[in-house]
Amino acid sequence: MKPRQLLATLLLQPGRPVSVDRLIEVLWPDEPPRSAAANVQTYVSGLRGVLATEALARGVTERSEGAPQGAPKNRALARGVTERSEGVPQGAPEGYLVRRPPGYACLLGDATLDLADFLARADEASRLRRLGHAADALAAVESALALWRGQPLADLPVSPLWRVELDRVAERRLAATEEWLELRMQLGDQAGVVAELRGLTSEHPLREGLWALLIRALAELDRRADALATYAECRRTFAEELGVEPGPELRRLHMNLLAEPVSGGSSSPRLDASAAIVLRGFAVFGEESAPAWAAGALLGRPSADEVIDSLVDARLMVDAGQDRLGQRRLRVPLLVRLVTQETPVDQAGLVRLLGGYLSLAERAAHALPSSLFGPGVVVAPRWTVPHPPPAVSADPGEWFAVEHPVLLAAVEAAARADRADLAWELAFTLVPWCGMALRPDVWAASHLAAQEACRRLGDSLGTAVTLRGLGQLHLYHDEYQQAEAAFGRARLIFAQLGQAAGVAAALAGLGTVHRIRGEHQQALDYYDRALRSYRESGQRWGEAYALGAIGQVWLAKNDPDEAGSWLGRALELATAIDDRHRVAHLTHQLGVVSVQQGRAGEAEARFSAALDVFVAIGDLHGEAYALVELASLAGGDERLIRALDIYQRLGDRSAEARTVSRLSDLYLASGRPDLAEAYRDEARRLANLLH
């Protein structure tokens, strides 16, 4: 084995000296013996004998066949010599191996290698192809590839020191293979080339030349859809393996495919400018469908039904029918959607489209319970949508339920377009619905996408707003340290910007962290400062919230009279400004005051009134709070089980643990000890997770 490794090392650099040290590293990569240099000399001596014997045998064979002596028949690297280099008699005369300081060299003389023969034939094929002799070039490259018998030196342990040369050889082989396939395509064998390339692209998935040949062959066979699908597979492979897009040649092929008429006939019209703008604009939503008004927004006019119809007729867009809001919806198929990776979206049209969605989402959000997290300012441009669906105002929860996938895609599209203002305002409008519908996933995804854009583009206001929103999510998930950090950073940025409303929202969040931790005085301090900031900014609903929050702290301090005073003032203000959501929460908290004061009937009435409002406006979290309190007064495990389901969906483990504990007490009191014990163990498990 080692003599063959030595010969292979020399033949990879024919005619050039290889040092003894390098030969030793090849033969003994870990711990060479003390006699390594002497052993190398012994192997060289033995190989000289083998090569001399081979040369003599070759000469006899050539003369017996009538061939000229010295013809290039020796295949040293591929076979023959390497197969008989062990166990030969020592002392054979020197032939091909010579001493060349600092080591040895292999001089081939009139002999040749399969490798050298391959390279010569491949070069000849390239020359003939340049001259336009495709058939002769194909014959030459086929004869070159026919010399291959598997991988070079496949029956030897591969040394890392061979890597560069072996990679060079493999690259030349692949280049010759590509030339062979290219010539076959020139001569009309596209179908055969496709069959070959299916296996080659699987074997070499990062070789752009092979993908390009496959796409071209499919296109020339009029298999356009298959060619586009192949590009999509190639692009996905490059993204997953390398994190990059395909190179210029592949992108050019892709653009050519997209520019071809869809129906295949030469008379099919190409896209006009308006159709192209609409197609690219709808494609920003990915697999989601968008309403027909979006086409008008992209073109800056009330409607564009004729453009949509032309795209549907051309099979470039899919009519997804009517949604639950009565809107016609459309989407761009995957293969056509790939165009957005290569051509820019019309920026003015995109801003109108995103501004239209922002305008509708803002109206829907205003019809839902008020958010406390905003800065109280408008930054991004709006676009007025003609004839919006009535549900925007009449049933905003349903509008968000239908449109939230597109709104999330809109946030991401705004971020990609470097419109941080649109990104964070769109994300902000989702907060009221996400909180009521228990969709923390949409809340987190929209805020994280917007926050990345704001930080990248230096949008401080957007960064602060998204930090405040993410801080609230941390609160819901009992991640108090992360919540405090997010609220604190948001407060600092808001203060630097002179944003009183934003400062108030951040202070309110910090107060809630301290209230939950039982740090009552710190909570009161933060809520008091939040109250002053809300009054300074003129946000009366925020003032009502802060008054109620102070009342909650006094409830936690078991002072129902003081709590009732603060909560009563808050309820009076919330009623005056017609904030039903705040009224429901304050009514619920006043019910807790009644419980502490021993007025059970009054407490039950207040909890029931709050529950009715929470159910009416779709606030699941508020519904759960009221159900738990009613269960404590009037019993009923079905109320607790409903509340538990809501807390689990929201990820509120603290409330989940309290509810599980109450279920345990309830079942123990009703004579069901096994079920009570199971709930008690679950409560302990949740408590351990919280600490």
Secondary structure, 3 states (H helix, E strand, C coil): CHHHHHHHHHHCCCCCCEEHHHHHHHHCCCCCCCCHHHHHHHHHHHHHHHHHHHHHHHHHHHHHCCCCCCCCCCECCCCCCHHHCCCCCCCCCCCCEEEECCEEEECCCCCECHHHHHHHHHHHHHHHHHCCCHHHHHHHHHHHHCCCCCCCCCCCCCCHHHHHHHHHHHHHHHHHHHHHHHHHHHCCCHHHHHHHHHHHHHHCCCCHHHHHHHHHHHHHCCCHHHHHHHHHHHHHHHHHHHCCCCCHHHHHHHHHHHHCCCCCCCCCCCCCHHHHHHHHHHHCCCCCCEECHHHHHHHCCCCCHHHHHHHHHCCCCEEEEECCCCCEEEECCHHHHHHHHCCCCCHHHHHHHHHHHHHHHHHHHHCCCCCCCCCCCCCCCCCCCCCCCCHHHHCHHHHHHHHHHHHHHHHHHHHHCCCHHHHHHHHHHHHHHHHHHCCHHHHHHHHHHHHHHHHHHCCHHHHHHHHHHHHHHHHHCCCHHHHHHHHHHHHHHHHHHCCHHHHHHHHHHHHHHHHHCCCHHHHHHHHHHHHHHHHHHCCHHHHHHHHHHHHHHHHHCCCHHHHHHHHHHHHHHHHHCCCHHHHHHHHHHHHHHHHHCCCHHHHHHHHHHHHHHHHHHCCHHHHHHHHHHHHHHHCCHHHHHHHHHHHHHHCCHHHHHHHHHHHHHHHHHCCCHHHHHHHHHHHHHHHHHHC
